[in-house]
Amino acid sequence: MQPTVIIIGGGLAGLTAARQLHSQGIDFKLLEATDRIGGRIKTEIVDGFRLDHGFQVLLTQYPEAKKWLDYNKLNLKSFTPGALLLLPDGKQTRIGDPLRDFSSLLPTVFSSAGNLADKLRILKLKTRLASLSIEDIFQQEEKTTLIALSKEYGFSQQMIDQFFAPFFSGIFLEKELATSRRMFDFVFKMFGEGDTAIPNLGMEEIPKQLAEPLPTASILTNARVSKIDNQTVQLSDGSSFTAPQIVVATEATSLVKELATVKTSHQSTTHLHFIADESPFNKPIIALNTNKTRISNNICTISQVAKGYAPEGKNLISISVVGKSELSEKDLKKAVLKELETWLGKATQSWQHLDTRIVNYALPNQSKVQQTIPNQDYKIRQGLFLCGDYQLNGSINAAMLTGRKAAEAVIQELT
């Protein structure tokens, strides 16, 4: 029996499309090329440690995430708001959110990162963004994050260098703050209004939960698509499926670029995991390397945030490098540990390297972003639709939103 809809890709966009179709009683077949659903959000289990594919978090204020996910069942664990700043001279300072974590008030006020006027500008920015809707934010003039921070918001160069640059380089995965200010404002608003969290058992719990209500027979893994011929989807093993409607929910660098003109430029990241007997930090907080010539960008004891990431008595250290490192795995590991000695001393010498992973397609390029597009823009021809965060902006929210909207466009065709 042929399905009504074929969905190609089992990431967040494809799974949300499947959920929307399923909620309307429309049958589908979801084809995932790898051994399991999740797309870019995967968690490997190695020796009892849970290793996410890159440093990923869920901003709990994301509208689409709140629509589709049960946060209680995910057993979310939150980071302490703000960041610990690792300064080039070996000292550490902290920028927090005193409105949500009062204990960070004095450390933030007396932090050497920026001046008092900068701290007041953060509060002013947070208040401004709270008064804007998400739609308002994405209708603002397109300019770079760096220009918005310096020219419009008036932050000092020191505040940008020691806080905003390392913090948002770790989020946008580019070092120049060339990402659209629309995306900066959106993310800053989400940080300020909700928690930064991870499921206790790893980020892959998110796609697992999305897939839970779906019929297992409707999801086929290890099903790599080689070609779409009219309404027939051909797999690399020679089998095929036919349906009156097809939704392509893969990343922009694969099947999509053969079907339509889409934005394929993207950002990469390199991620390292180490095992430590003791955490180098006393809070579940993100630490930022503020050195301009940094190799590692951000570091945290991820198991201090969520205990499920490591066996009892062990600590899992998560370290992110922006882009694809040109160093060999051995040399990169050595360079990162040497760099961290500036703040952590010889403690890093006892760390055990567990994993290094390069994520080639981590985020779409975000120099130009948007929040929504009309339903008809998800359709590229009769019976063929696209969805993915590259259409809007690089976020969990956008991936889920495009999946829902593409499914709604399909439903319009069927009714």
N, C-alpha and C positions, 0 to 999 in steps of 0.2 A: 504493500500500500504506500503510495507516494505521499509525502507530507505536504501541507499547505505552504509552509515556509521552511527554507533551508537557511540556517545561520552559520556563517563560516567564521570561526574564532570564538574561543571560550574564555576570553578575558572579561573584565567588568562590563564593557559595552555590550558584548554578545550575550552575557548572562542576564543583564538587565533587560535587553530586548526580549530574551526568552521569557523572563518573568512577566513582562507586560503582555506578551502574546498569550501566555498560559492563563493569565488572570481574565482574559476575554474568551477563554475556551478554544483558542486557535492552536491546532497541532503544529509541531515543528520538529526538525531534526537539526541538532547543533553538532557541527563538525569541528573538533579540536585537533590540531596537528601533533601536539605533544602527548605525553602519557597521562596528563591530568589537566583539569580546567584551572584557570587562574591568570593566564596571560603573563603580564609583567609582575604580577603580585604572587610570588611563590615563596615558600619556606622549605628549606631542606633540613632534615634531621641528621646530624652527624655526631655520633658518640653521645647521644642524649642532649646535644645542644641544638637550638633552633636558629637557623641562619636564613634571614630574609635576603632576597635578591637585591641588594643595595639597601641604603638607609631609607626606609619608608615609614610614614606615620599617617594616622587618620586624624583629620581635623573634625572634631565632633559637630561643629556648627555647619558643616556642608549640608545644604538643603536636600540634595538627592540621597545622601547617606542616611539622613534622618528618615527619609521616606521609605527606604528599602531595608534598612538594617535594624536588628534588635541589639542595641548596645549592651543590654544586661546579659544576653546569651553569649555575646562575644567576650564577656569578662574583660572589658577594657581597663588598661592601667595607664595612668597619666604621668607625663613628665612634669617636673616642677617648672612653672612658667618662667620665661626668660632664658638666660644663658650665663655660663661661667666663661669669662674671657681670659685666655692664656696670653699674656703680654710678652713682647719680644725680650724684655729684660728678665724674664723668669718669674715675674710676679703674676698673681691671679687677682681678678676683680669680677664683680658680678653686676649684671643688669637684669632686674626682675620686673614683675608687675605687682606693685604694692596694693593695687585695688583687689587683686585675687589672692595674693600671698603677702600678708602684712610683714612677715619676717624679712622680706626683701627691701623694705623701705630704706633703712639706713645704708645697707650695702649699695643700693642703687644711687642714692643721693651722693654718697661719698666715693663712688666709683671714679677712677681716673679716666675712664672712657668718656670723652666729651665733658662739657661743662654743665653747670646747673641749668642754663638756658636750653641745652640739648635735652635734658631730662624732662623739662616742662614742655618742650616741643613734642616729645613722644606722647605725653598725656593729651596735648592739643590735637595731635594727629588721630589718636584713638577716639577722641570725642567727635572729631569731624567724620570719621568713617562710620561711627555708630549712627550718625544722623543720615547717612546715605544708604539707599537700597543697593542691592547687588546690581540691579539694572542700571542705576545711576552711575555706579563705579565703572561699568563697562561701556558707558557712553561718553566718558571723559576723553579729552584730547589724548591721542597716542603720543607718548614720549618715553624715553628710557627711564628706568628706575633711578639711575644715577642722577639724571637731570632733575627729576622730581624731588629727590632727597636734598640736593644741594641748592637748586634755584627756587623751587616752589615751597618746600617745607623748611628750608633754611638751616639744615643740620651742618655742623662744623665738619671739616675734613677729617678730624680726629675721630669723631663719632661714626662717620661713615666707614673709615678704615678699620676701626677696632670693634665695631658692632654690626652695622648693617651689611658691610661687604662680606665678612665671613659667614654671617648668619644666612643671608639670602643667596650667597654662592652655593651653599649646601642644599638649598631648596631648588633653585633654578638651574643648578649644575653648569653655571658659566660664571667667570670671574670678573667680567667687566660691568656687571649690573646693566647689561643692554636689554634685558627683559622689559617688556612693556610695563609702564607704571600702573596700568589697569590691573595687571596680574599682581603686582606688589600690593596695591591697595586692597584687592580682594583677599589675598592671603593674610595680610596684616589684620584685616577686619575679622577673618575667621580665627586667627590666633587670639585676638583680644576678646572675642565673644564666646569662645568655647574652649575645650581642652585639646591638647595635643596628646594623642593616645595610641596605644598598640594593643591588640588582643593578647591575652596572657600566653596563648599558644602559637603566636606568630601571625604575621599579616595574611597568610594564606587562609586563615579562618574567615576572612571577609568573602572571597569568592566561594568558599565552601558553604557559607551560610546563604549566599544568593542562590546557589544551586539546589539547596535542600528541598524546596517544595516542588522542584521540577521532576517529571517522570524520568527515571534512570534510563529507560529504553530510548528516550529522545536525545540522549547525549552520547556521542561516539568519539572516543579519544583515539590517538594514533591514526588519525584520518587526515592526512596531508592533501590539500587540494592542489592539483596541478593546472587545472584549466576550468574556465566557465564558458560553455558553448551554448548560447541562447539561455534556456532555462535548465540546462543539464550541468551539474557539477561533477567533474571527473577527478578522481583521486589518483595519487601516485601509484597505488597498488593495482590500478586497472578497473576498479569498481566505480560506480557512478550513482548519483541521485538526481531526481528531477522534481521540480516544484514550480508552481505558478509564480511564487515570490521568493527572492533571494536577498539576504542581508549579509553584506561583507563587513565583518567587525575585526579585521586584522590590523596590525600596526601599519603605518603609512608606507613603509619601505618594502613591503612584500606584495601580495596580490593586488592591493588597492591601486598602486601606481600604474598597473597595466590596464586598469579599467577607467580611470578618471585622472584629471589634473588635480593633484593634491599636494599639500606642503609635506615634503619628505625630509627636510633638514631637521636635525635632532641633536640632543645632548647625550653624552655618555658619562659613565661614572665607574670608578674602580673602588671596590669595597674589601676591607680586610677584617677578619675576626681573629681575636686572640683569647686564650684562656688565662685567667689570673686567679691566684688564691685569694687576693684581696682587691677590692675596688679602689681605684685611685681617687675617687670622689666620695664625698659624704652625703650627696643628694642625688636623686634620680633626675639629673639635669644634663643638658647638652653643653659640652665644652667646645669653645671655638678657638682655633689657632689664628691669632691676629697678625702673625708675621707675614709681611707682604710677599716674601719668597717661600711661603709655606708649601709643603708637599701634602700633608694631611690637612683637611679643612675642618672637620668636626669629629669629635670623639665622645662616646658615652659608654657607660657600663649598662648595656641594654637589659641585662638580667636584674639590675637594680631597679629598673622601671617595672619589668614584668618577670617575676621569679620563674615562670614557666619556660623561659628561654635557656635555662642552664640547670644541670643536676644540682642537687642540694650541696652546699659547701663550695661551689665553684662560681666564678664570675665570668661572664661573656663580654668582652670588650669589642665595641663596634667602631670602626674607623673608616671615614669616607675621604676619597680623593676625587676632586673634580676632574672629569674627563678620563681619557684612557692613558694611563701612565706608560711612558716609553721605556721604563726600567723593567728588567726581568723581575719575576716574582721574588726571587731571592734578594736582589738588590733593593727592590721596593720595600720589602719587609725590613731590611736592615736600615734603610734610610728613614723610614717612619719611626722606628723604635729609637734611633739616634736622635731624631728631631724632638721626640717627646721627653727625652732626658732633661731638656731645658726646664721643664716644670715638674716632672715626676721622679727625677733622679735615677738611681740605679734600679728602681723597682721594675722597670720595663724589661730588664735583663732576664727576669724569671718568667716572663710571659711565654706561653706556648702558642706558636702560630697554628691556627686551625684551618683557615681558608682564605683565599684571595679570589675574587670574582670580578670580571669585567662585564659590565652591562652596557652593551653597545647602544641599544635604543632604550634609553631611560626616560626621556621626555621629548616631546616635539619642540621645535624652536618656538619661542614665545615673544618674538619681537613685535608681533601683531596678534592680538587675541580678541575674542568676543565671548559673550555669555550665551547667546542663542542664535539660531538661524531658523528661517521658516521651514515648516515641515516638508515643503516641496523641494528644498535644497538637499534633503537626504536621498532624494531619488535621482539617479543618473540616467535611467531609461526605464521603459515599461518593464516592471517585474524585477528591477535590480536597485538595491538601496545600499548606502554606506553609513557606517557609524564608527566613531572613535574620537578620543580626546584631541587629536590633531585638528579636528574641525572647529574646535572652540578654544580650549586652553588646556595646558598639561596638568590635569588634576584628577583625582578619584571622582570628584563631583562631576566634571565634564564628561568623563568616560561613561558614567552611569546615565547622565542626562541625555547624551547622544543616543545611547542604547534605547532609552525609553521613547525618545522622539522619533527615531527611525521606525520603531515598532508601531507607534501611533500612525505614522505615514502609511505603513503597510496595511494597518487595520482600515484606514480610510479607503484604500484601494479595494479592499475585500467587502466593503459594505455599500 
